[in-house]
Amino acid sequence: MKSSSHLRGILAMLTAMGVLIGSDTCMKLALPDAPFFQLVVMRGIGGVLVCLLLLLVLGQGRDISRAVNPMLLARGACEVVANFAFTLALFNMAIADLTAIAQTCPLFVLLGAWLIWGERLQTPQLLLIGLGMCGALLVAQPGTSAASPYAVLGFFTAIAAAVRDLITRKVPGEIPALVVALTVLAMLTLAGVAGMLLFETPVVPQPRTMGLMLFAGALMVGGHACVYLAYRIAPARTVAPFMYSLTLWAVLAGLLLFDDVPNPLAIAGMALVALAGLLVIFLDQRRVVLG
């Protein structure tokens, strides 16, 4: 039974990463068809509607009012920054390269826990953080013809997401995962509305664009739900390493839909980021087991 639950947890995490990349892929496909903030609003509305429906179906409607918890709002603000930075970069970068850079987030979480919460970092962990950053630089390739100035937004995404994850520790554990997702989606939608009113002239969306954004919003909810299920089904130490499958899904999406083929340096960098993250998780699990 234990091995079965572990397997189901791993499958849930693999599915979550694929579904979240699916949402980002829909956004990248739609970006040429409508202004950026308008697309954010459309995706957000789709996600909010799906999330509200699920909350009502699951009998958690009474918890919707908890979406305005201060910690959830702070977490949502960080998600808005991370999401906007990622999506803006996505329009100008290969999805696999951007995702690999953004996956330095767990390394920034370690640094943040050290600086903010005073958690001790051992020398091997510091070395692995350095290794992961070197891997991200190999993907970004500053100073070469393959470099993109938008790679900076990938690092910005990772830092904002790390702050989000650090704030998550302060979110009351009894708040349902779907309420947490609802706060993020609602704040993304409101921020998108503000950006659209200030900086854009909306266009009449094509049916294809509307379908992509509705699907993207539903995938965002599904991805968050699958992550939640993964951690409910199996121990964190079992499923957490499989979050790095996000890069593999991104490479696959890039190859199949955008003809993006990472160069050898980028592939090496992706491997270094994943290796550093996995070893950090392994060392942390070993520390917990050994006490």
Residue pairs with C-beta under 8 A, 6 or more apart in sequence:
5 233
5 234
6 234
6 235
6 238
8 233
8 234
9 229
9 230
9 231
9 233
9 234
9 235
9 238
9 239
10 230
10 234
10 238
10 239
10 242
12 226
12 227
12 229
12 230
12 233
12 239
13 226
13 227
13 230
13 239
13 240
13 242
13 243
13 245
14 242
14 245
15 226
16 222
16 223
16 224
16 225
16 226
16 227
16 230
17 223
17 242
17 243
17 245
17 246
17 249
18 245
18 249
19 219
19 222
19 223
19 226
20 219
20 220
20 223
20 246
21 95
21 99
21 246
21 249
21 250
21 253
22 216
22 219
22 223
22 253
23 43
23 216
23 217
23 219
23 220
23 223
24 86
24 87
24 90
24 95
24 99
24 216
24 250
24 253
25 95
25 253
25 257
26 43
26 212
26 213
26 215
26 216
26 219
27 39
27 43
27 87
27 90
27 212
27 213
27 216
28 90
28 91
28 95
28 258
29 212
29 257
30 39
30 208
30 209
30 212
30 213
30 216
31 39
31 87
31 90
31 91
33 205
33 206
33 208
33 209
34 42
34 202
34 203
34 205
34 209
35 196
35 200
35 201
35 202
35 203
36 87
36 88
36 91
36 195
36 200
37 192
37 193
37 195
37 196
37 199
37 200
38 192
38 196
38 200
38 202
38 203
38 205
39 192
39 209
39 213
40 83
40 84
40 87
40 188
40 189
40 191
40 192
40 195
40 196
41 189
41 192
41 193
41 196
42 205
42 209
42 210
42 213
42 214
42 217
43 188
43 213
43 216
43 217
43 220
44 185
44 186
44 188
44 189
44 192
44 217
45 189
45 217
46 213
46 214
46 215
46 216
46 217
46 218
47 181
47 185
47 188
47 189
47 216
47 217
47 218
47 220
47 221
48 182
48 185
48 186
48 189
48 217
49 217
50 217
50 218
50 221
51 178
51 181
51 182
51 185
51 221
52 64
52 182
54 178
54 221
54 225
55 61
55 63
55 64
55 176
55 178
55 179
55 182
58 178
60 176
60 178
60 179
63 175
63 176
63 179
64 179
64 182
66 72
66 175
66 179
67 179
67 182
67 183
67 186
68 183
69 171
69 172
69 175
69 183
71 167
71 170
71 171
71 172
72 171
72 175
72 179
72 180
72 183
73 183
73 187
74 167
75 164
75 167
75 168
75 171
75 180
75 183
75 184
76 183
76 184
76 186
76 187
76 188
77 187
78 160
78 161
78 163
78 164
78 167
79 160
79 161
79 164
79 184
79 187
79 188
80 184
80 187
80 188
80 191
81 156
81 160
82 156
82 157
82 158
82 160
82 161
82 164
83 188
84 191
85 153
85 154
85 156
85 157
85 160
86 98
86 102
86 153
86 154
86 157
88 150
88 153
89 98
89 148
89 150
89 151
89 153
89 154
89 157
90 98
92 148
92 150
93 148
93 150
93 151
93 154
94 254
94 258
94 260
94 262
95 250
95 253
95 254
95 258
95 260
96 247
96 250
96 251
96 253
96 254
96 260
96 262
96 266
96 270
97 139
97 140
97 148
97 151
97 154
97 260
97 262
97 266
98 150
98 151
98 153
98 154
98 157
98 250
99 246
99 247
99 250
100 135
100 136
100 139
100 247
100 250
100 266
100 269
100 270
100 273
101 136
101 139
101 140
101 151
101 154
101 155
101 157
101 158
101 273
102 154
102 157
102 158
102 161
103 158
103 243
103 244
103 246
103 247
103 273
103 274
103 277
104 132
104 133
104 135
104 136
104 155
104 158
104 273
105 157
105 158
105 159
105 161
105 162
105 165
106 162
106 243
106 277
106 280
106 281
107 128
107 129
107 132
107 133
107 158
107 276
107 277
107 280
108 158
108 159
108 161
108 162
109 162
109 165
109 166
110 121
110 125
110 129
110 280
111 121
111 129
111 162
112 162
112 163
112 166
113 119
113 166
114 120
114 121
116 166
117 166
121 129
122 283
124 279
124 283
125 280
125 283
125 284
128 276
128 279
128 280
128 283
129 276
129 280
131 272
131 275
131 276
132 272
132 273
132 276
132 277
132 280
134 269
134 272
135 268
135 269
135 270
135 271
135 272
135 273
135 274
135 275
135 276
136 154
136 155
136 158
136 269
136 273
137 269
138 265
138 266
138 268
138 269
138 272
139 151
139 265
139 266
139 269
139 270
139 273
140 147
140 148
140 151
140 154
140 155
140 269
141 147
141 151
141 265
141 266
142 151
146 263
146 265
146 266
171 180
177 224
177 225
177 228
178 221
178 224
178 225
180 224
181 220
181 221
181 224
181 225
184 224
185 217
185 220
185 221
196 202
205 213
230 239
230 242
231 239
233 239
237 281
237 285
237 288
240 281
241 277
241 278
241 281
241 282
244 274
244 277
244 278
247 270
247 273
247 274
251 262
251 270
254 260
254 261
254 262
255 261
262 270
